[in-house]
Amino acid sequence: MIVAVMFLLCLFLSFFSYGIPLIIFFIVKFILDTISLEVIKLSVIDDYKHNGNKPTQISKINNAAIRRFFKNSSSTSNGYRHVNFGKGIYAGYIKVKEIDEEVIAVIVRTGGNREVVISCFTTPIRFGNDAMSLLVKAEYFEAVISSITGGTGLMEFEEKYGY
């Protein structure tokens, strides 16, 4: 809401100043999104260091920063998956320099004041690049999403594969 109001104000002011407020608006928005991206990245690293037992709640994170985080850090071709179950769940496999393995980052939008909860899940094994590994990797991802949305996906995965 604030971004939309600021954009409209800059658009109005740009009529009188050759568009300079719009240029300033986009520069400031880019800087704020970059800061949000780094905060998300640090939260995922922190949760990984605590073995997934320390999800972080952060406010004032917009959707553009979340999408940019997955675009920059994703280790798969699709980047992320957005599931909308009333809140908005973004999840995807990521690989960052500070974490030596591939993890699933999950960002759940909790509602007011653009608040999000950030968590990560480690994979039970290191997946290869062969067809069977990619299928099991996709199935594990679906199990994580299912367990977050209220299903029993991880328990069924553990029973099926013994991890």
Phi, psi and chi 1 to 4 in degrees:
 res  aa     phi    psi   chi1   chi2   chi3   chi4
   1 MET       -  -45.9  178.8   70.4  178.4      -
   2 ILE   -64.2  -39.8  -66.5  172.0      -      -
   3 VAL   -63.9  -40.8  174.0      -      -      -
   4 ALA   -64.7  -41.9      -      -      -      -
   5 VAL   -65.0  -44.2  170.7      -      -      -
   6 MET   -62.5  -39.2  -68.3  -60.9  -65.5      -
   7 PHE   -63.3  -45.5  176.7   74.1      -      -
   8 LEU   -64.1  -38.7  -68.6  175.7      -      -
   9 LEU   -64.2  -44.1  179.3   66.0      -      -
  10 CYS   -65.5  -36.8  -71.5      -      -      -
  11 LEU   -63.6  -42.7 -175.3   64.1      -      -
  12 PHE   -64.0  -45.1  175.9   72.1      -      -
  13 LEU   -68.9  -23.7  -68.1  174.7      -      -
  14 SER   -70.3  -20.4   68.0      -      -      -
  15 PHE   -64.5  -28.2  -69.6  123.4      -      -
  16 PHE  -100.5   -7.3  -51.1  109.1      -      -
  17 SER  -136.0   31.2   59.8      -      -      -
  18 TYR    59.6   30.2  -56.3  106.1      -      -
  19 GLY    82.1    6.2      -      -      -      -
  20 ILE   -62.4  -40.9  -67.0  172.6      -      -
  21 PRO   -60.6  -33.3  -27.0   35.4      -      -
  22 LEU   -66.8  -40.1  -81.9  177.2      -      -
  23 ILE   -63.4  -43.8  -66.1  169.5      -      -
  24 ILE   -63.2  -40.6  -66.8  170.4      -      -
  25 PHE   -58.6  -47.9  169.5   78.2      -      -
  26 PHE   -69.1  -32.8  -74.3  114.9      -      -
  27 ILE   -66.2  -46.2  -69.7  170.7      -      -
  28 VAL   -64.3  -40.7  169.2      -      -      -
  29 LYS   -64.2  -40.0 -176.8  165.0  178.3   -3.0
  30 PHE   -62.4  -42.6  179.6   78.7      -      -
  31 ILE   -64.8  -44.0  -69.0  169.2      -      -
  32 LEU   -65.1  -38.7  -68.7  175.8      -      -
  33 ASP   -65.9  -36.5  -75.2  -11.4      -      -
  34 THR   -65.3  -40.9  -57.1      -      -      -
  35 ILE   -64.2  -43.7  -67.5  169.3      -      -
  36 SER   -61.7  -39.0  -63.2      -      -      -
  37 LEU   -60.5  -44.0  173.2  101.6      -      -
  38 GLU   -67.1  -36.5  -70.6  -59.3  -43.7      -
  39 VAL   -64.4  -42.4  168.2      -      -      -
  40 ILE   -62.1  -45.5  -68.1  170.9      -      -
  41 LYS   -61.1  -45.3 -178.9  177.3  163.9 -174.5
  42 LEU   -65.0  -34.3  -69.3  172.7      -      -
  43 SER   -67.6  -39.6  -61.6      -      -      -
  44 VAL   -65.2  -42.7  168.3      -      -      -
  45 ILE   -63.3  -42.2  -67.7  168.0      -      -
  46 ASP   -63.1  -42.1 -175.5   47.3      -      -
  47 ASP   -66.6  -36.9 -170.0   41.2      -      -
  48 TYR   -63.8  -42.2  172.5   78.1      -      -
  49 LYS   -64.9  -24.6  -56.7  -99.3 -174.7 -150.0
  50 HIS  -100.1   23.3  -70.6   90.5      -      -
  51 ASN    57.7   35.8  -63.8  -37.0      -      -
  52 GLY    75.1   11.5      -      -      -      -
  53 ASN  -101.0   10.1  -65.3  -33.5      -      -
  54 LYS  -135.9   69.8 -169.8 -178.6  174.6 -167.7
  55 PRO   -64.6  146.3    4.5   -5.3      -      -
  56 THR  -112.4  134.9  -52.0      -      -      -
  57 GLN  -105.1  127.7 -176.2  170.3   -3.7      -
  58 ILE  -131.1  142.6  -56.7  171.7      -      -
  59 SER  -106.9  165.2   62.9      -      -      -
  60 LYS    62.8   43.7  -64.6 -175.7  173.7   58.4
  61 ILE  -111.9  122.2  -58.6  -68.7      -      -
  62 ASN   -94.8  168.0   59.9    9.9      -      -
  63 ASN   -65.6  -31.8  -69.3  -22.4      -      -
  64 ALA   -63.3  -38.5      -      -      -      -
  65 ALA   -68.0  -37.6      -      -      -      -
  66 ILE   -65.2  -48.0  -64.4  171.3      -      -
  67 ARG   -62.0  -39.7  -72.3 -170.3  -61.6  -92.5
  68 ARG   -66.5  -36.0 -165.9  165.5  153.4 -149.9
  69 PHE   -60.4  -48.1  166.7   72.7      -      -
  70 PHE   -69.4  -32.4  -79.3  111.3      -      -
  71 LYS   -65.4  -39.9 -179.3 -178.6  174.8 -169.8
  72 ASN   -80.2  -31.1  -68.4  -12.4      -      -
  73 SER  -108.7   -5.0  -55.2      -      -      -
  74 SER   -66.9  144.3  178.5      -      -      -
  75 SER  -108.4    4.5   61.3      -      -      -
  76 THR  -119.5  168.0   59.1      -      -      -
  77 SER   -72.9  -33.9   59.8      -      -      -
  78 ASN   -80.9  -13.9   13.9  -11.1      -      -
  79 GLY    84.0  -74.2      -      -      -      -
  80 TYR  -150.4  171.2   67.6   94.8      -      -
  81 ARG  -127.2  129.6 -179.0  162.9  164.9 -141.4
  82 HIS  -104.3  116.1  179.3 -137.5      -      -
  83 VAL  -110.9  128.1 -177.5      -      -      -
  84 ASN  -111.6   97.0 -167.0    2.3      -      -
  85 PHE  -112.6   61.3  -76.3  103.1      -      -
  86 GLY    82.6  -31.3      -      -      -      -
  87 LYS  -107.9  -63.6  -64.0  178.5 -178.7  175.1
  88 GLY   124.1  110.0      -      -      -      -
  89 ILE  -118.6  124.2  -60.5  170.5      -      -
  90 TYR  -108.7  130.8  -66.2   85.7      -      -
  91 ALA  -147.5  149.2      -      -      -      -
  92 GLY  -177.1  160.1      -      -      -      -
  93 TYR   -75.5  132.0  -79.6   99.0      -      -
  94 ILE  -129.7  159.7   63.8  160.3      -      -
  95 LYS  -141.8  116.8  179.4   93.4  168.8  110.7
  96 VAL  -119.5  160.4  -68.3      -      -      -
  97 LYS   -61.0  -35.9  -70.6 -174.4  -67.0 -172.6
  98 GLU   -75.7  -15.6  -68.4   82.4   -0.6      -
  99 ILE  -113.4  125.9  -60.0  175.0      -      -
 100 ASP   -84.9    4.8   59.3  -14.7      -      -
 101 GLU  -137.3  168.9   63.8 -179.2  -65.0      -
 102 GLU   -83.2  131.1 -170.9  176.0   43.4      -
 103 VAL  -129.0  163.7  -63.1      -      -      -
 104 ILE   -97.9  118.4  -63.1  175.9      -      -
 105 ALA   -94.1  133.5      -      -      -      -
 106 VAL  -124.9  126.1  178.1      -      -      -
 107 ILE  -122.5  118.3  -58.2  173.9      -      -
 108 VAL  -111.1  123.7 -179.9      -      -      -
 109 ARG   -80.8  123.0 -176.6  156.2  -57.8  -78.3
 110 THR  -100.6   -3.7   59.0      -      -      -
 111 GLY   124.3 -120.7      -      -      -      -
 112 GLY   -53.6  146.3      -      -      -      -
 113 ASN    57.3   33.0 -157.3   11.8      -      -
 114 ARG    54.1   43.1  -60.9  179.1  -55.8 -176.9
 115 GLU   -83.4  142.6  -66.2  177.3   -9.2      -
 116 VAL  -133.5  152.8  -64.5      -      -      -
 117 VAL  -113.7  127.4  174.9      -      -      -
 118 ILE  -113.5  130.9  -59.3  170.7      -      -
 119 SER  -145.0  164.9 -176.4      -      -      -
 120 CYS  -137.6  152.9   78.1      -      -      -
 121 PHE  -123.7  129.2  -66.3   83.9      -      -
 122 THR   -84.0  152.3   57.6      -      -      -
 123 THR   -83.7  148.2   55.9      -      -      -
 124 PRO   -67.3  -28.8   21.6  -28.5      -      -
 125 ILE  -140.0  166.6   58.1  170.1      -      -
 126 ARG   -85.2  120.6  -70.3 -173.5 -176.0 -113.7
 127 PHE   -81.8  143.7  -64.7  110.3      -      -
 128 GLY   -89.0 -165.1      -      -      -      -
 129 ASN  -110.1   10.1  -71.5  -31.7      -      -
 130 ASP   -80.8  168.5   58.7  -53.7      -      -
 131 ALA   -62.2  -41.7      -      -      -      -
 132 MET   -66.2  -42.3 -171.1   55.7  126.7      -
 133 SER   -62.8  -40.0  -67.8      -      -      -
 134 LEU   -66.8  -34.9  -67.0  176.0      -      -
 135 LEU   -67.2  -43.1  -71.6  172.6      -      -
 136 VAL   -68.1  -35.8  174.2      -      -      -
 137 LYS   -62.5  -44.1 -177.2  177.6  177.5 -179.7
 138 ALA   -65.9  -38.5      -      -      -      -
 139 GLU   -67.0  -37.9 -169.7  171.9  -18.8      -
 140 TYR   -65.6  -40.2 -179.3   71.1      -      -
 141 PHE   -60.8  -45.0 -179.1   77.3      -      -
 142 GLU   -63.6  -35.3  -68.1  -61.5  -35.7      -
 143 ALA   -65.8  -39.4      -      -      -      -
 144 VAL   -64.6  -45.9  167.7      -      -      -
 145 ILE   -61.7  -42.2  -64.0  -66.7      -      -
 146 SER   -63.1  -40.6  172.7      -      -      -
 147 SER   -69.1  -31.4   67.9      -      -      -
 148 ILE   -71.7  -38.5  -69.1  170.5      -      -
 149 THR   -83.8    7.9   57.5      -      -      -
 150 GLY   106.7    3.1      -      -      -      -
 151 GLY   -90.2 -170.8      -      -      -      -
 152 THR  -115.7   38.1   57.8      -      -      -
 153 GLY   -61.9  -44.3      -      -      -      -
 154 LEU   -68.8  -37.4  -79.1  177.7      -      -
 155 MET   -65.2  -41.1  -70.9 -173.7  -70.4      -
 156 GLU   -66.5  -38.0  -67.8  171.6    0.8      -
 157 PHE   -63.4  -43.5 -176.4   86.4      -      -
 158 GLU   -65.1  -38.6  -71.3  170.9    0.4      -
 159 GLU   -66.9  -39.2  -70.9  174.4    5.7      -
 160 LYS   -72.3  -42.3 -177.1  174.8 -178.6  179.6
 161 TYR  -107.1  -11.1  -67.7  102.9      -      -
 162 GLY    75.4   27.2      -      -      -      -
 163 TYR   -97.3      -  -65.7  120.6      -      -
